[in-house]
């Protein structure tokens, strides 16, 4: 149990720290882009996709038209839509290809990433930069390890994925406040066939 407590405390501390560094102007632009979009598309791979699906569910609860890239019922993205691309490295091929295609058709691209300089950064309109460890080793492993910023008990993209999930849950609360929605409003749109 001690390892569980220590690790969850470290994940929570890290998430609060990196979320606190996110550019408020980029968050405002993300909110505006989502509100103005005809439809919101979300793409990620692996655990980033799972985080994206959790966010998609809450956006749907709020009344947004939202699709997860790769689902069989997902329509074509078009001008007036927006894509939220989640990739810690910014190099995930399926994510960068989705961003490139979205940009080519005139859709807005929001990237959530731990890499400001990446292939994904070539195709974005909005960047939510999380200064977080991904599955790629940190460039300065020894320095970060000595400062306590790196822990082998949070493997690969855990820190990025968990920080992204918490940020997006916080963003849902922001949308609820902006749109005047209460939990009861969201429950009305929750699945009744499960």
C-alpha positions in Angstrom: 0.0 0.0 0.0 2.9 2.4 0.6 4.0 2.2 -3.0 0.4 3.0 -4.2 0.2 6.0 -1.9 3.6 7.3 -2.8 3.0 6.9 -6.5 -0.5 8.4 -6.6 0.8 11.4 -4.6 3.6 11.9 -7.1 1.2 11.6 -10.0 -1.2 14.2 -8.4 1.7 16.5 -7.6 3.1 16.3 -11.1 -0.3 16.8 -12.7 -1.0 19.9 -10.6 2.4 21.3 -11.5 2.2 20.8 -15.2 -1.5 22.0 -15.4 -0.5 25.1 -13.6 2.0 25.9 -16.4 -0.5 25.7 -19.2 -0.9 28.9 -21.2 -4.3 30.5 -20.1 -4.5 32.1 -23.6 -4.3 28.7 -25.3 -6.9 27.3 -22.9 -9.2 30.2 -23.8 -8.6 29.6 -27.5 -9.3 25.9 -27.0 -12.6 26.6 -25.3 -13.6 29.1 -28.1 -12.6 26.6 -30.8 -14.6 23.8 -29.3 -17.7 26.0 -28.7 -17.5 27.4 -32.3 -17.1 23.9 -33.9 -19.9 22.2 -35.8 -18.5 18.9 -34.6 -15.6 17.9 -32.3 -13.4 15.0 -33.3 -10.9 13.4 -30.9 -7.9 11.3 -31.8 -5.2 9.5 -29.7 -3.5 6.2 -29.6 -3.3 3.7 -26.7 -3.9 5.3 -23.3 -4.1 8.7 -24.9 -7.1 7.5 -26.9 -8.8 6.2 -23.7 -8.3 9.7 -22.1 -9.7 11.2 -25.3 -12.8 8.9 -25.2 -13.4 9.9 -21.5 -13.4 13.6 -22.6 -15.6 12.8 -25.6 -18.2 11.3 -23.3 -18.3 14.4 -21.1 -18.5 16.7 -24.2 -21.5 14.6 -25.4 -23.1 15.0 -21.9 -22.7 18.7 -22.3 -24.5 18.6 -25.7 -21.6 18.9 -28.1 -21.6 16.8 -31.3 -18.4 14.7 -30.7 -16.8 11.8 -32.5 -13.8 9.6 -31.8 -11.5 9.0 -34.8 -11.5 5.3 -35.7 -15.0 4.5 -34.5 -17.1 3.0 -37.3 -19.8 5.6 -37.0 -17.4 8.6 -37.2 -18.2 10.8 -40.2 -15.8 12.8 -42.4 -14.2 15.8 -40.7 -14.9 19.1 -42.6 -14.3 22.8 -42.5 -16.1 24.2 -39.4 -15.2 21.2 -37.3 -12.3 20.8 -34.9 -9.9 17.9 -34.1 -8.4 17.4 -30.6 -5.2 15.4 -31.1 -3.6 13.9 -28.0 0.0 12.7 -28.3 2.7 13.0 -25.6 5.5 12.7 -28.2 3.7 14.6 -30.9 5.0 11.9 -33.3 2.3 9.2 -33.1 1.6 8.5 -36.8 -2.1 8.0 -36.6 -2.5 11.2 -34.6 -0.2 13.3 -36.9 -1.9 12.0 -40.0 -5.3 12.9 -38.6 -4.1 16.4 -37.7 -2.6 16.8 -41.2 -5.8 15.6 -42.9 -8.0 17.8 -40.7 -5.9 20.9 -41.5 -6.0 20.1 -45.2 -9.9 20.2 -45.2 -10.0 23.4 -43.2 -10.8 22.0 -39.7 -9.2 23.5 -36.7 -6.6 21.4 -34.8 -6.1 21.5 -31.1 -3.0 19.5 -29.9 -2.5 18.3 -26.4 1.1 17.3 -26.2 4.3 17.2 -24.1 6.4 18.2 -27.2 6.2 21.7 -28.5 8.6 20.8 -31.4 7.2 17.8 -33.1 5.5 16.6 -36.3 2.1 17.4 -34.7 3.1 21.0 -34.1 3.2 21.6 -37.8 -0.6 21.1 -38.1 -2.1 22.8 -35.1 -4.1 26.0 -34.4 -4.0 25.6 -30.6 -1.4 23.9 -28.4 -2.0 22.7 -24.9 1.5 22.0 -23.8 2.0 19.7 -20.8 5.6 19.7 -19.6 5.5 16.1 -18.8 7.3 12.8 -19.1 6.1 10.6 -22.0 7.0 7.1 -23.1 10.2 8.7 -24.5 12.9 9.2 -22.0 13.4 12.7 -20.7 16.3 14.4 -22.4 18.1 15.1 -19.2 17.3 11.9 -17.3 20.0 12.3 -14.6 19.2 15.9 -13.8 15.5 15.3 -13.6 16.0 12.1 -11.5 18.1 14.0 -9.0 15.4 16.6 -8.7 12.8 13.9 -8.1 11.0 14.6 -11.4 11.3 11.1 -12.7 10.1 7.9 -11.1 10.3 4.5 -12.7 7.1 3.5 -11.0 5.2 5.8 -13.4 6.2 4.0 -16.6 6.2 5.4 -20.1 3.3 7.9 -20.7 1.6 7.6 -17.3 2.5 11.2 -16.2 1.4 12.7 -19.5 -1.8 10.7 -19.7 -2.9 11.2 -16.1 -2.1 15.0 -16.4 -4.1 15.2 -19.6 -7.0 13.4 -18.1 -7.1 15.7 -15.0 -6.7 18.8 -17.2 -9.6 17.7 -19.5 -11.8 17.0 -16.4 -11.0 20.5 -15.2 -11.9 21.8 -18.7 -15.3 20.1 -18.4 -16.0 22.0 -15.2 -15.0 25.2 -17.0 -17.5 24.3 -19.8 -20.2 23.6 -17.2 -19.7 27.0 -15.6 -19.6 28.8 -19.0 -22.7 27.0 -20.3 -24.6 27.2 -17.0 -24.9 23.4 -16.8 -25.3 21.3 -13.6 -24.6 17.7 -13.0 -28.3 16.9 -13.4 -28.2 18.4 -17.0 -25.4 16.0 -17.9 -27.2 13.0 -16.4 -30.1 13.6 -18.8 -27.7 12.8 -21.7 -26.1 9.8 -20.0 -26.5 6.4 -21.6 -29.6 4.4 -20.4 -28.7 1.4 -22.5 -25.4 0.0 -21.0 
